[in-house]
Amino acid sequence: MTDTYKFVTILEYKAKWYGRKLHKIDRWYPSSKTCSECGDVMEGRKSSWIHQETPTSV
């Protein structure tokens, strides 16, 4: 078993224990370019990008 497999197995166990879902994503999924509020994905390089249309929670 690889360390990654062990780690994922533990995460799956913990998620099930707490009634949560574990979402496995592809290695190249652009998660750092995806707006957490609306899901919009920025194209190009990531450099001080702020999604102006999504209201921020304060």
C-alpha positions, 0 to 999 in steps of 0.5 A: 500500500502506498502512503497516498492510498492509506491517507485516502482510506483514512479520509474516507473512513473519517468522512463516513464516520462524521456523515460527510462526503469525500470528493476525489478530484483529478490531479489537474482539476483547476481548484485554485482557479474556481470561485468557491461561491459560484463555481466560475473558473478563471482562464489563464494564469492565476495572478491576483484574480478576484471574482467581482460578481460574487458577494463576499461574506463578512 
